[in-house]
Amino acid sequence: MIDLHMHSNYSDDGEFTPLELVEKCAAQGVDLMAVTDHNCACANKEAKEAAAKRGIRYLTGIEIDCTYEGADFHVLGYGIDDASLDFAGVEENISSQVQEASFTMLAKTRELGFEVTAEEMMELSKGSRWPESWTGEMFAEVLLAKPEYKDHPLLLPYRPGGARADNALVNFYWDFYSQGKPCHADIEIPEMKDIIDMIHQNHGLAVLAHPCVNLKGREQLLGGIAALGIDGIEAFSSYHTQKQARERMEQAKAYGLFYTCGSDFHGKTKPSISLGGHGCTVSKDELERELGKLLEKVKSKISQE
């Protein structure tokens, strides 16, 4: 089984350590994995060493926030030099902005009528690599735990049985804190072209993450994104229906790109998503052929050690 999109606790919304992810992959029968933390490549060294001990092929990875034509996107970088200062710079750029953004989100959450304090948020984030970063998922976790909001109409869809309860925490983020939503806080993120170039300069390949999420309503942008030099599309994703996945796969082929599969496993913030849960219906042999460029990078990195 292949899963090229998962997050460790080096992401501000990931639950498990890199070692724990490797152990979970081993238990699930994943034999090719990549840890792709948000704007951070630091988990790769630990994960790669642990994967080697478990006989799991490992591809270095990262998921970087970027923008194209005024819309926010995520680009996955695979086979990168994870020790590069370029990726340390990506992390520094985001970390330098998140505290102000967190307090902006706090103020906007209170404007919705919720009583939540900075102290409550800090209690939840303490011990994190990103203690100053309060995500929409974290606001959801705090608010859903408050007994005084048991029947609050804004929260009912995220409670058991509600329309948005399948991944309640991340759904709350998408509905209230993502781009264009009432509690969104702007952070200055790099242009997609610059990120694609950075990934290439660091010996990696760039893949557009979960396009049916970020391209929804902006499908016409895909041609321009392909022209920027991106290498692949994450066709099979936990967020895509089988029909959507097949369409993205055909689009990748039409643009001369390869396609990948990734679950976007996080742990508690997305409880309905399991490792390997990307719904790929392509045979393993065909998928391995499709991922030939990426697998060559795995072999190359092993031969260099």
Backbone as CSV, one residue per row, in Angstrom:
resi,resn,N_x,N_y,N_z,CA_x,CA_y,CA_z,C_x,C_y,C_z
1,MET,0.843,-1.192,0.000,0.000,0.000,0.000,0.885,1.251,0.000
2,ILE,0.418,2.285,-0.669,1.157,3.543,-0.782,0.345,4.668,-0.157
3,ASP,1.001,5.497,0.642,0.354,6.705,1.169,1.409,7.804,1.220
4,LEU,1.208,8.824,0.390,2.200,9.881,0.255,1.745,11.208,0.842
5,HIS,0.811,11.171,1.774,0.348,12.427,2.380,-0.141,12.140,3.796
6,MET,0.680,12.495,4.774,0.308,12.333,6.186,1.072,13.361,7.002
7,HIS,0.553,13.630,8.192,1.125,14.690,9.029,1.500,14.166,10.404
8,SER,2.656,14.598,10.876,3.116,14.289,12.226,2.851,15.481,13.134
9,ASN,3.318,15.382,14.363,3.129,16.507,15.293,4.096,17.658,15.014
10,TYR,4.874,17.557,13.946,5.622,18.725,13.479,4.701,19.683,12.727
11,SER,3.517,19.222,12.359,2.465,20.106,11.846,1.678,20.639,13.037
12,ASP,1.111,21.833,12.885,0.377,22.404,14.015,-0.946,21.695,14.282
13,ASP,-1.365,20.797,13.372,-2.619,20.073,13.566,-2.431,18.564,13.509
14,GLY,-1.181,18.086,13.609,-0.913,16.656,13.593,-0.814,16.092,15.003
15,GLU,-1.213,14.845,15.171,-1.274,14.246,16.512,-0.069,13.394,16.863
16,PHE,0.459,12.619,15.918,1.437,11.582,16.235,2.870,11.988,15.870
17,THR,3.821,11.416,16.594,5.229,11.648,16.282,5.577,10.935,14.975
18,PRO,6.684,11.311,14.340,7.108,10.595,13.123,7.279,9.100,13.364
19,LEU,7.865,8.729,14.508,8.040,7.309,14.819,6.694,6.601,14.930
20,GLU,5.733,7.251,15.575,4.403,6.646,15.698,3.741,6.476,14.331
21,LEU,3.947,7.429,13.443,3.390,7.308,12.091,3.986,6.104,11.370
22,VAL,5.288,5.919,11.499,5.932,4.773,10.857,5.356,3.471,11.394
23,GLU,5.183,3.389,12.701,4.623,2.181,13.298,3.195,1.937,12.816
24,LYS,2.416,2.994,12.695,1.047,2.864,12.193,1.043,2.437,10.727
25,CYS,1.980,2.957,9.940,2.082,2.541,8.549,2.434,1.052,8.459
26,ALA,3.354,0.611,9.298,3.730,-0.803,9.310,2.521,-1.670,9.644
27,ALA,1.733,-1.232,10.612,0.551,-1.998,11.021,-0.514,-2.033,9.937
28,GLN,-0.576,-0.961,9.126,-1.588,-0.869,8.076,-1.126,-1.477,6.755
29,GLY,0.122,-1.903,6.696,0.629,-2.494,5.467,1.083,-1.475,4.443
30,VAL,1.364,-0.244,4.887,1.892,0.774,3.985,3.374,0.491,3.761
31,ASP,3.779,0.311,2.506,5.190,0.014,2.244,5.907,1.125,1.486
32,LEU,5.210,2.207,1.166,5.837,3.416,0.628,5.110,4.594,1.252
33,MET,5.840,5.422,1.997,5.215,6.503,2.755,5.986,7.804,2.595
34,ALA,5.307,8.897,2.892,5.950,10.206,2.956,5.255,11.003,4.041
35,VAL,6.025,11.591,4.939,5.485,12.523,5.928,5.583,13.913,5.313
36,THR,4.451,14.597,5.227,4.378,15.881,4.516,3.808,16.949,5.441
37,ASP,4.601,17.376,6.384,4.106,18.341,7.364,3.919,19.723,6.755
38,HIS,3.011,20.482,7.375,2.726,21.833,6.910,3.946,22.733,7.106
39,ASN,4.511,23.199,6.003,5.565,24.221,6.039,6.747,23.826,6.921
40,CYS,7.020,22.552,7.031,8.080,22.072,7.926,8.602,20.731,7.430
41,ALA,9.913,20.649,7.235,10.526,19.415,6.749,11.257,18.642,7.845
42,CYS,11.105,19.072,9.086,11.948,18.547,10.169,11.660,17.106,10.567
43,ALA,10.480,16.590,10.272,10.145,15.222,10.676,10.833,14.177,9.813
44,ASN,11.332,14.578,8.654,11.797,13.589,7.686,12.959,12.733,8.179
45,LYS,13.921,13.331,8.838,15.095,12.565,9.280,14.673,11.426,10.209
46,GLU,13.866,11.761,11.217,13.405,10.758,12.174,12.540,9.700,11.492
47,ALA,11.628,10.146,10.637,10.720,9.216,9.977,11.468,8.292,9.016
48,LYS,12.418,8.844,8.290,13.166,8.037,7.327,13.966,6.948,8.027
49,GLU,14.615,7.298,9.126,15.407,6.312,9.869,14.511,5.210,10.433
50,ALA,13.354,5.599,10.959,12.431,4.610,11.519,11.848,3.722,10.425
51,ALA,11.549,4.318,9.264,10.992,3.550,8.154,11.991,2.507,7.657
52,ALA,13.264,2.888,7.590,14.293,1.952,7.132,14.361,0.731,8.042
53,LYS,14.234,0.939,9.339,14.269,-0.174,10.290,13.065,-1.093,10.126
54,ARG,11.972,-0.536,9.606,10.747,-1.312,9.416,10.609,-1.853,8.004
55,GLY,11.604,-1.595,7.161,11.551,-2.084,5.792,10.544,-1.355,4.925
56,ILE,10.240,-0.113,5.284,9.282,0.697,4.527,10.052,1.691,3.670
57,ARG,9.723,1.756,2.396,10.336,2.752,1.529,9.845,4.141,1.945
58,TYR,10.778,5.087,1.978,10.420,6.416,2.478,10.820,7.493,1.487
59,LEU,9.905,8.427,1.277,10.127,9.556,0.382,10.054,10.830,1.206
60,THR,11.106,11.625,1.201,11.069,12.873,1.956,9.966,13.777,1.403
61,GLY,9.335,14.534,2.311,8.211,15.339,1.865,7.953,16.572,2.713
62,ILE,7.109,17.444,2.182,6.653,18.653,2.860,5.378,19.100,2.151
63,GLU,4.516,19.829,2.844,3.335,20.450,2.240,3.394,21.944,2.543
64,ILE,3.447,22.760,1.500,3.694,24.191,1.668,2.482,25.000,1.235
65,ASP,2.080,25.935,2.093,1.022,26.880,1.748,1.552,27.873,0.730
66,CYS,0.752,28.135,-0.297,1.155,29.114,-1.309,-0.089,29.685,-1.970
67,THR,0.117,30.652,-2.837,-1.015,31.326,-3.473,-0.809,31.418,-4.976
68,TYR,-1.931,31.373,-5.679,-1.915,31.534,-7.140,-3.208,32.217,-7.559
69,GLU,-3.080,33.317,-8.260,-4.238,34.082,-8.727,-5.196,34.432,-7.590
70,GLY,-4.614,34.781,-6.435,-5.409,35.213,-5.295,-6.046,34.107,-4.483
71,ALA,-5.814,32.863,-4.855,-6.394,31.722,-4.136,-5.300,30.951,-3.409
72,ASP,-5.641,30.416,-2.231,-4.685,29.651,-1.437,-4.660,28.192,-1.882
73,PHE,-3.465,27.638,-1.947,-3.281,26.246,-2.336,-2.233,25.597,-1.444
74,HIS,-2.162,24.263,-1.529,-1.111,23.492,-0.877,-0.347,22.749,-1.959
75,VAL,0.969,22.845,-1.919,1.822,22.100,-2.852,2.688,21.140,-2.047
76,LEU,2.691,19.892,-2.459,3.510,18.859,-1.845,4.845,18.789,-2.553
77,GLY,5.917,18.714,-1.778,7.255,18.534,-2.341,7.779,17.168,-1.960
78,TYR,8.176,16.361,-2.946,8.641,14.997,-2.706,10.084,14.815,-3.170
79,GLY,10.815,14.008,-2.417,12.198,13.728,-2.778,13.115,14.904,-2.543
80,ILE,12.697,15.822,-1.699,13.444,17.051,-1.443,14.666,16.797,-0.564
81,ASP,15.595,17.742,-0.609,16.683,17.788,0.366,16.090,18.430,1.617
82,ASP,15.656,17.600,2.549,14.908,18.107,3.705,15.766,18.928,4.656
83,ALA,17.086,18.843,4.529,17.968,19.634,5.394,18.255,21.016,4.813
84,SER,17.701,21.325,3.663,17.964,22.597,3.012,17.475,23.776,3.851
85,LEU,18.253,24.827,3.856,17.854,26.049,4.562,16.638,26.704,3.917
86,ASP,16.364,26.371,2.671,15.172,26.917,2.019,13.907,26.533,2.776
87,PHE,13.831,25.285,3.221,12.629,24.830,3.921,12.596,25.345,5.355
88,ALA,13.769,25.534,5.936,13.813,26.205,7.244,13.278,27.622,7.111
89,GLY,13.563,28.262,5.986,13.063,29.604,5.736,11.556,29.637,5.574
90,VAL,11.001,28.617,4.933,9.544,28.511,4.799,8.899,28.446,6.181
91,GLU,9.479,27.595,7.055,8.930,27.465,8.403,9.053,28.780,9.175
92,GLU,10.180,29.449,9.054,10.384,30.708,9.769,9.395,31.771,9.295
93,ASN,9.122,31.828,7.993,8.179,32.795,7.458,6.798,32.632,8.084
94,ILE,6.349,31.388,8.199,5.026,31.135,8.773,5.037,31.374,10.280
95,SER,6.046,30.859,10.964,6.066,30.972,12.426,6.159,32.418,12.884
96,SER,6.756,33.287,12.060,6.870,34.694,12.432,5.533,35.423,12.359
97,GLN,4.544,34.811,11.714,3.253,35.471,11.517,2.107,34.862,12.314
98,VAL,2.299,33.639,12.808,1.139,32.921,13.335,0.608,33.491,14.654
99,GLN,1.467,34.093,15.469,0.960,34.608,16.742,-0.055,35.728,16.517
100,GLU,0.295,36.682,15.652,-0.642,37.758,15.353,-1.915,37.209,14.727
101,ALA,-1.753,36.235,13.825,-2.922,35.628,13.182,-3.799,34.909,14.208
102,SER,-3.167,34.262,15.181,-3.923,33.545,16.213,-4.809,34.502,17.013
103,PHE,-4.264,35.644,17.383,-5.055,36.609,18.147,-6.143,37.252,17.286
104,THR,-5.889,37.381,15.986,-6.939,37.857,15.080,-8.088,36.857,15.032
105,MET,-7.761,35.567,14.941,-8.800,34.534,14.933,-9.560,34.501,16.253
106,LEU,-8.838,34.711,17.354,-9.481,34.757,18.662,-10.509,35.882,18.711
107,ALA,-10.125,37.066,18.249,-11.038,38.205,18.264,-12.259,37.945,17.393
108,LYS,-12.053,37.355,16.228,-13.168,37.083,15.327,-14.076,35.987,15.869
109,THR,-13.495,35.016,16.580,-14.301,33.972,17.212,-15.197,34.579,18.286
110,ARG,-14.653,35.499,19.051,-15.442,36.171,20.080,-16.550,37.029,19.450
111,GLU,-16.284,37.570,18.259,-17.314,38.352,17.571,-18.499,37.485,17.156
112,LEU,-18.281,36.178,17.030,-19.393,35.268,16.739,-20.266,35.029,17.960
113,GLY,-19.807,35.505,19.113,-20.587,35.357,20.337,-20.062,34.303,21.288
114,PHE,-18.895,33.751,20.993,-18.314,32.712,21.846,-17.349,33.328,22.853
115,GLU,-17.446,32.900,24.097,-16.503,33.321,25.127,-15.346,32.319,25.163
116,VAL,-14.235,32.726,24.624,-13.030,31.891,24.637,-11.853,32.819,24.903
117,THR,-10.909,32.359,25.700,-9.800,33.207,26.126,-8.470,32.732,25.554
118,ALA,-7.508,33.649,25.564,-6.162,33.299,25.139,-5.574,32.224,26.046
119,GLU,-5.907,32.280,27.323,-5.388,31.293,28.271,-5.883,29.888,27.926
120,GLU,-7.134,29.775,27.507,-7.670,28.465,27.122,-6.956,27.931,25.887
121,MET,-6.698,28.802,24.959,-6.023,28.379,23.735,-4.570,27.996,24.021
122,MET,-3.900,28.766,24.871,-2.511,28.461,25.217,-2.406,27.131,25.957
123,GLU,-3.392,26.825,26.781,-3.389,25.553,27.503,-3.439,24.383,26.533
124,LEU,-4.217,24.544,25.461,-4.344,23.477,24.482,-3.082,23.338,23.624
125,SER,-2.414,24.448,23.347,-1.272,24.412,22.433,0.064,24.188,23.124
126,LYS,0.089,24.210,24.463,1.368,24.071,25.160,1.995,22.716,24.839
127,GLY,3.293,22.713,24.704,4.001,21.489,24.363,4.089,21.228,22.876
128,SER,3.360,22.009,22.088,3.398,21.858,20.641,4.655,22.497,20.073
129,ARG,5.069,22.051,18.898,6.157,22.723,18.194,5.724,24.132,17.803
130,TRP,4.417,24.335,17.687,3.861,25.619,17.271,2.956,26.164,18.375
131,PRO,3.469,26.415,19.578,2.587,26.814,20.691,1.876,28.140,20.465
132,GLU,2.437,28.983,19.605,1.822,30.285,19.343,0.784,30.214,18.228
133,SER,0.604,29.028,17.639,-0.323,28.853,16.525,-1.610,28.203,17.002
134,TRP,-2.701,28.941,16.915,-4.016,28.413,17.274,-4.790,28.205,15.991
135,THR,-5.077,26.969,15.681,-5.740,26.628,14.429,-7.257,26.619,14.607
136,GLY,-7.954,26.632,13.479,-9.413,26.520,13.533,-9.857,25.244,14.206
137,GLU,-9.090,24.160,14.014,-9.412,22.903,14.672,-9.316,23.039,16.187
138,MET,-8.334,23.809,16.648,-8.169,23.999,18.090,-9.307,24.834,18.674
139,PHE,-9.727,25.849,17.953,-10.890,26.615,18.416,-12.113,25.707,18.513
140,ALA,-12.289,24.837,17.522,-13.415,23.904,17.558,-13.336,22.988,18.770
141,GLU,-12.122,22.493,19.066,-11.949,21.581,20.201,-12.323,22.255,21.516
142,VAL,-11.922,23.509,21.672,-12.246,24.248,22.891,-13.744,24.519,22.978
143,LEU,-14.332,24.997,21.897,-15.742,25.387,21.919,-16.664,24.186,22.094
144,LEU,-16.351,23.087,21.413,-17.211,21.904,21.510,-17.154,21.270,22.894
145,ALA,-16.106,21.557,23.662,-15.976,21.002,25.012,-16.679,21.849,26.070
146,LYS,-17.138,23.039,25.703,-17.772,23.929,26.683,-19.239,23.534,26.886
147,PRO,-19.614,23.139,28.106,-20.999,22.694,28.340,-22.029,23.775,28.056
148,GLU,-21.662,25.053,28.233,-22.624,26.124,27.995,-22.997,26.275,26.528
149,TYR,-22.216,25.620,25.641,-22.513,25.700,24.212,-23.035,24.373,23.658
150,LYS,-23.551,23.543,24.558,-24.043,22.226,24.151,-25.068,22.311,23.023
151,ASP,-25.940,23.307,23.087,-27.011,23.431,22.093,-26.849,24.675,21.216
152,HIS,-25.651,25.209,21.160,-25.445,26.402,20.352,-25.663,26.054,18.873
153,PRO,-26.490,26.816,18.173,-26.836,26.459,16.783,-25.644,26.400,15.835
154,LEU,-24.623,27.208,16.073,-23.451,27.168,15.197,-22.621,25.897,15.384
155,LEU,-22.772,25.262,16.541,-21.974,24.079,16.846,-22.714,22.765,16.614
156,LEU,-24.042,22.811,16.544,-24.817,21.577,16.401,-24.414,20.737,15.180
157,PRO,-24.082,21.336,14.026,-23.697,20.495,12.881,-22.430,19.670,13.117
158,TYR,-21.632,20.033,14.110,-20.349,19.362,14.361,-20.436,18.349,15.507
159,ARG,-21.608,18.246,16.102,-21.797,17.271,17.186,-22.267,15.947,16.599
160,PRO,-22.121,14.843,17.356,-22.507,13.530,16.829,-23.894,13.548,16.193
161,GLY,-23.950,13.023,14.975,-25.206,13.010,14.241,-25.420,14.220,13.361
162,GLY,-24.580,15.240,13.534,-24.715,16.459,12.748,-24.167,16.299,11.333
163,ALA,-24.547,17.215,10.467,-24.167,17.119,9.053,-22.672,17.248,8.821
164,ARG,-21.956,17.870,9.769,-20.514,18.092,9.595,-19.705,17.345,10.660
165,ALA,-20.296,16.299,11.213,-19.681,15.612,12.347,-18.645,14.569,11.954
166,ASP,-18.538,14.247,10.659,-17.613,13.175,10.272,-16.175,13.526,10.608
167,ASN,-15.772,14.756,10.304,-14.463,15.296,10.706,-14.735,16.651,11.338
168,ALA,-15.331,16.622,12.523,-15.900,17.839,13.108,-14.891,18.973,13.242
169,LEU,-13.697,18.668,13.717,-12.733,19.737,13.991,-12.268,20.415,12.714
170,VAL,-11.868,19.620,11.734,-11.373,20.233,10.500,-12.505,20.840,9.683
171,ASN,-13.705,20.256,9.779,-14.850,20.862,9.091,-15.168,22.237,9.669
172,PHE,-15.025,22.379,10.979,-15.236,23.671,11.617,-14.204,24.678,11.109
173,TYR,-12.968,24.212,10.958,-11.930,25.071,10.380,-12.326,25.532,8.988
174,TRP,-12.701,24.596,8.127,-13.048,24.959,6.752,-14.238,25.919,6.696
175,ASP,-15.186,25.730,7.600,-16.418,26.530,7.563,-16.258,27.918,8.168
176,PHE,-15.279,28.088,9.056,-15.169,29.367,9.764,-13.803,30.044,9.656
177,TYR,-12.718,29.280,9.375,-11.372,29.859,9.460,-10.591,29.809,8.151
178,SER,-11.083,29.124,7.151,-10.370,29.054,5.881,-10.577,30.337,5.086
179,GLN,-9.864,30.444,3.991,-9.903,31.669,3.181,-11.339,32.055,2.820
180,GLY,-11.686,33.304,3.088,-13.014,33.806,2.758,-14.070,33.583,3.820
181,LYS,-13.721,32.900,4.908,-14.686,32.606,5.973,-14.578,33.654,7.090
182,PRO,-15.591,33.741,7.987,-15.663,34.873,8.924,-14.522,35.011,9.911
183,CYS,-13.855,33.912,10.264,-12.782,33.991,11.257,-11.395,33.843,10.632
184,HIS,-11.311,33.973,9.337,-10.025,33.816,8.660,-9.069,34.950,9.021
185,ALA,-7.805,34.601,9.185,-6.749,35.592,9.416,-5.727,35.462,8.296
186,ASP,-5.472,36.543,7.613,-4.522,36.511,6.501,-3.093,36.325,7.000
187,ILE,-2.376,35.469,6.319,-0.943,35.303,6.522,-0.293,35.454,5.151
188,GLU,0.812,36.147,5.103,1.498,36.334,3.825,2.219,35.053,3.457
189,ILE,1.757,34.434,2.389,2.351,33.176,1.944,2.946,33.360,0.551
190,PRO,3.909,32.526,0.180,4.618,32.718,-1.089,3.770,32.368,-2.301
191,GLU,4.201,32.852,-3.441,3.569,32.513,-4.706,3.867,31.053,-5.056
192,MET,2.891,30.396,-5.675,3.066,28.995,-6.038,4.283,28.775,-6.936
193,LYS,4.503,29.657,-7.878,5.640,29.511,-8.784,6.951,29.466,-8.010
194,ASP,7.070,30.327,-6.989,8.298,30.353,-6.192,8.490,29.050,-5.425
195,ILE,7.385,28.472,-4.946,7.477,27.214,-4.197,7.827,26.059,-5.126
196,ILE,7.219,26.014,-6.293,7.565,24.969,-7.262,9.049,25.057,-7.612
197,ASP,9.523,26.268,-7.861,10.940,26.453,-8.184,11.839,26.024,-7.016
198,MET,11.430,26.358,-5.791,12.215,25.979,-4.619,12.310,24.457,-4.498
199,ILE,11.199,23.779,-4.697,11.194,22.317,-4.629,12.122,21.731,-5.684
200,HIS,12.050,22.265,-6.893,12.929,21.783,-7.970,14.395,22.057,-7.667
201,GLN,14.685,23.235,-7.121,16.072,23.585,-6.800,16.644,22.689,-5.710
202,ASN,15.752,22.070,-4.935,16.175,21.161,-3.873,15.913,19.705,-4.247
203,HIS,15.995,19.449,-5.575,16.003,18.091,-6.133,14.683,17.356,-5.959
204,GLY,13.591,18.100,-5.734,12.308,17.467,-5.513,11.347,17.608,-6.678
205,LEU,10.183,16.991,-6.511,9.091,17.087,-7.470,7.892,17.699,-6.763
206,ALA,7.163,18.554,-7.474,6.064,19.315,-6.879,4.726,18.751,-7.332
207,VAL,3.823,18.567,-6.366,2.511,17.968,-6.627,1.417,18.847,-6.019
208,LEU,0.366,19.114,-6.784,-0.773,19.877,-6.286,-1.601,18.994,-5.362
209,ALA,-1.740,19.417,-4.096,-2.462,18.617,-3.107,-3.973,18.757,-3.262
210,HIS,-4.681,17.671,-2.958,-6.157,17.586,-2.926,-6.850,18.675,-3.757
211,PRO,-6.727,18.605,-5.088,-7.238,19.679,-5.934,-8.735,19.921,-5.839
212,CYS,-9.516,18.902,-5.513,-10.962,19.114,-5.432,-11.354,19.951,-4.219
213,VAL,-10.425,20.148,-3.289,-10.670,21.051,-2.163,-10.295,22.478,-2.560
214,ASN,-9.060,22.671,-2.977,-8.558,24.027,-3.222,-8.936,24.591,-4.586
215,LEU,-9.259,23.725,-5.534,-9.663,24.199,-6.858,-11.176,24.305,-7.004
216,LYS,-11.917,23.945,-5.964,-13.380,23.974,-6.054,-13.851,25.387,-6.402
217,GLY,-14.563,25.485,-7.505,-15.031,26.782,-7.966,-13.990,27.563,-8.742
218,ARG,-12.777,27.001,-8.844,-11.684,27.678,-9.551,-11.019,26.718,-10.535
219,GLU,-11.785,25.760,-11.024,-11.226,24.702,-11.857,-10.463,25.232,-13.060
220,GLN,-10.832,26.430,-13.516,-10.185,26.999,-14.697,-8.712,27.340,-14.449
221,LEU,-8.287,27.340,-13.187,-6.903,27.695,-12.867,-5.917,26.551,-13.108
222,LEU,-6.437,25.332,-13.288,-5.536,24.180,-13.366,-4.560,24.289,-14.526
223,GLY,-5.028,24.779,-15.671,-4.132,24.914,-16.815,-2.965,25.841,-16.514
224,GLY,-3.244,26.961,-15.841,-2.189,27.886,-15.473,-1.228,27.289,-14.472
225,ILE,-1.753,26.494,-13.535,-0.902,25.836,-12.545,0.030,24.838,-13.228
226,ALA,-0.516,24.090,-14.178,0.315,23.137,-14.916,1.447,23.869,-15.642
227,ALA,1.144,25.052,-16.156,2.142,25.825,-16.898,3.244,26.379,-16.005
228,LEU,3.004,26.434,-14.692,4.029,26.918,-13.768,5.175,25.931,-13.605
229,GLY,4.952,24.688,-14.037,6.010,23.684,-13.928,5.755,22.623,-12.873
230,ILE,4.513,22.551,-12.379,4.213,21.512,-11.391,4.354,20.145,-12.048
231,ASP,4.719,19.140,-11.267,5.028,17.819,-11.818,3.872,16.838,-11.737
232,GLY,3.012,17.001,-10.735,1.962,16.006,-10.543,0.738,16.560,-9.848
233,ILE,-0.304,15.734,-9.801,-1.576,16.060,-9.149,-1.930,14.925,-8.195
234,GLU,-2.338,15.265,-6.993,-2.807,14.261,-6.037,-4.244,13.892,-6.416
235,ALA,-4.375,12.940,-7.324,-5.694,12.572,-7.835,-6.515,11.807,-6.806
236,PHE,-5.875,10.842,-6.156,-6.591,10.014,-5.180,-6.355,10.571,-3.781
237,SER,-7.441,11.012,-3.173,-7.386,11.679,-1.869,-8.624,11.303,-1.072
238,SER,-8.510,11.352,0.240,-9.668,11.063,1.093,-10.804,12.052,0.870
239,TYR,-10.509,13.200,0.256,-11.535,14.221,0.015,-12.230,14.059,-1.330
240,HIS,-11.754,13.158,-2.179,-12.276,13.023,-3.527,-13.197,11.817,-3.653
241,THR,-14.282,11.974,-4.385,-15.089,10.822,-4.755,-14.334,10.031,-5.825
242,GLN,-14.791,8.810,-6.082,-14.153,8.019,-7.122,-14.241,8.722,-8.475
243,LYS,-15.369,9.351,-8.743,-15.528,10.073,-10.006,-14.540,11.233,-10.094
244,GLN,-14.428,11.993,-9.016,-13.494,13.115,-9.007,-12.055,12.636,-9.162
245,ALA,-11.721,11.549,-8.480,-10.357,11.023,-8.561,-10.008,10.614,-9.984
246,ARG,-10.932,9.928,-10.648,-10.691,9.511,-12.028,-10.543,10.719,-12.948
247,GLU,-11.369,11.753,-12.719,-11.265,12.970,-13.527,-9.928,13.651,-13.321
248,ARG,-9.463,13.717,-12.060,-8.166,14.345,-11.801,-7.028,13.513,-12.406
249,MET,-7.183,12.198,-12.390,-6.175,11.335,-12.980,-6.082,11.598,-14.487
250,GLU,-7.229,11.701,-15.140,-7.234,11.969,-16.577,-6.695,13.362,-16.891
251,GLN,-7.000,14.330,-16.015,-6.446,15.671,-16.209,-4.932,15.652,-16.097
252,ALA,-4.414,14.912,-15.124,-2.958,14.813,-14.973,-2.335,14.278,-16.263
253,LYS,-2.913,13.225,-16.791,-2.383,12.645,-18.026,-2.454,13.650,-19.172
254,ALA,-3.561,14.382,-19.258,-3.743,15.347,-20.344,-2.698,16.450,-20.309
255,TYR,-2.267,16.827,-19.108,-1.264,17.884,-18.966,0.167,17.341,-18.930
256,GLY,0.315,16.024,-19.093,1.649,15.432,-19.067,2.233,15.332,-17.672
257,LEU,1.374,15.244,-16.667,1.799,15.157,-15.274,1.567,13.746,-14.746
258,PHE,2.223,13.390,-13.653,1.902,12.124,-13.009,0.860,12.371,-11.915
259,TYR,0.245,11.301,-11.439,-0.739,11.443,-10.362,-0.278,10.643,-9.149
260,THR,-0.728,11.084,-7.979,-0.333,10.428,-6.735,-1.565,10.113,-5.887
261,CYS,-1.327,9.461,-4.760,-2.404,9.137,-3.833,-1.940,9.427,-2.404
262,GLY,-2.799,10.084,-1.643,-2.455,10.412,-0.261,-3.694,10.588,0.587
263,SER,-3.643,10.094,1.804,-4.820,10.144,2.678,-5.008,11.493,3.350
264,ASP,-3.921,12.216,3.611,-3.926,13.432,4.443,-4.295,13.082,5.884
265,PHE,-3.726,11.996,6.360,-3.958,11.554,7.738,-3.360,12.539,8.729
266,HIS,-4.140,12.913,9.741,-3.684,13.818,10.796,-3.829,13.222,12.202
267,GLY,-4.752,12.291,12.364,-5.087,11.835,13.710,-6.401,12.430,14.155
268,LYS,-6.427,12.988,15.354,-7.704,13.380,15.975,-8.434,14.501,15.242
269,THR,-7.726,15.350,14.494,-8.427,16.443,13.811,-9.228,15.947,12.609
270,LYS,-8.881,14.745,12.108,-9.619,14.173,10.977,-9.855,12.688,11.252
271,PRO,-10.710,12.385,12.236,-10.838,11.005,12.705,-11.383,10.021,11.683
272,SER,-12.076,10.505,10.652,-12.618,9.574,9.659,-11.589,9.180,8.605
273,ILE,-10.400,9.801,8.659,-9.351,9.516,7.676,-8.340,8.551,8.274
274,SER,-8.113,7.452,7.583,-7.144,6.461,8.047,-5.948,6.437,7.111
275,LEU,-4.824,5.956,7.606,-3.645,5.802,6.755,-3.981,4.874,5.596
276,GLY,-3.618,5.289,4.410,-3.951,4.508,3.221,-5.361,4.732,2.718
277,GLY,-6.113,5.610,3.406,-7.517,5.810,3.067,-7.749,6.846,1.988
278,HIS,-7.085,6.678,0.850,-7.219,7.638,-0.244,-8.103,7.136,-1.374
279,GLY,-8.542,5.879,-1.261,-9.487,5.348,-2.241,-8.913,5.046,-3.604
280,CYS,-7.612,4.838,-3.702,-7.011,4.575,-5.005,-7.482,3.228,-5.547
281,THR,-8.008,3.243,-6.753,-8.510,2.020,-7.381,-7.562,1.482,-8.449
282,VAL,-6.443,2.164,-8.636,-5.454,1.714,-9.616,-4.659,0.549,-9.026
283,SER,-4.339,-0.424,-9.833,-3.565,-1.554,-9.333,-2.204,-1.081,-8.847
284,LYS,-1.641,-1.835,-7.911,-0.357,-1.429,-7.357,0.726,-1.376,-8.434
285,ASP,0.716,-2.329,-9.360,1.728,-2.331,-10.420,1.608,-1.084,-11.280
286,GLU,0.376,-0.735,-11.646,0.172,0.455,-12.469,0.565,1.715,-11.706
287,LEU,0.209,1.759,-10.420,0.543,2.928,-9.617,2.058,3.060,-9.461
288,GLU,2.739,1.954,-9.266,4.199,1.999,-9.143,4.834,2.503,-10.436
289,ARG,4.278,2.099,-11.582,4.795,2.611,-12.851,4.551,4.112,-12.953
290,GLU,3.359,4.556,-12.533,3.018,5.977,-12.598,3.946,6.801,-11.715
291,LEU,4.340,6.235,-10.577,5.181,6.945,-9.620,6.669,6.687,-9.864
292,GLY,6.998,6.307,-11.081,8.384,5.953,-11.399,9.390,7.023,-11.035
293,LYS,9.068,8.292,-11.336,10.003,9.383,-11.028,10.245,9.484,-9.524
294,LEU,9.176,9.326,-8.753,9.316,9.422,-7.303,10.093,8.233,-6.752
295,LEU,9.818,7.050,-7.280,10.519,5.865,-6.788,12.003,5.913,-7.131
296,GLU,12.343,6.536,-8.253,13.754,6.712,-8.583,14.451,7.565,-7.533
297,LYS,13.713,8.537,-6.980,14.278,9.390,-5.943,14.514,8.592,-4.664
298,VAL,13.604,7.660,-4.357,13.810,6.807,-3.194,15.092,5.990,-3.376
299,LYS,15.238,5.388,-4.552,16.421,4.561,-4.825,17.689,5.401,-4.785
300,SER,17.611,6.604,-5.343,18.778,7.489,-5.379,19.233,7.862,-3.983
301,LYS,18.277,8.172,-3.113,18.638,8.583,-1.751,19.235,7.425,-0.971
302,ILE,18.720,6.210,-1.206,19.276,5.041,-0.531,20.707,4.792,-0.985
303,SER,20.950,4.942,-2.306,22.281,4.683,-2.837,23.319,5.683,-2.369
304,GLN,22.853,6.893,-1.985,23.761,7.935,-1.528,24.176,7.744,-0.082
305,GLU,23.494,6.892,0.652,23.755,6.756,2.092,24.846,5.728,2.355
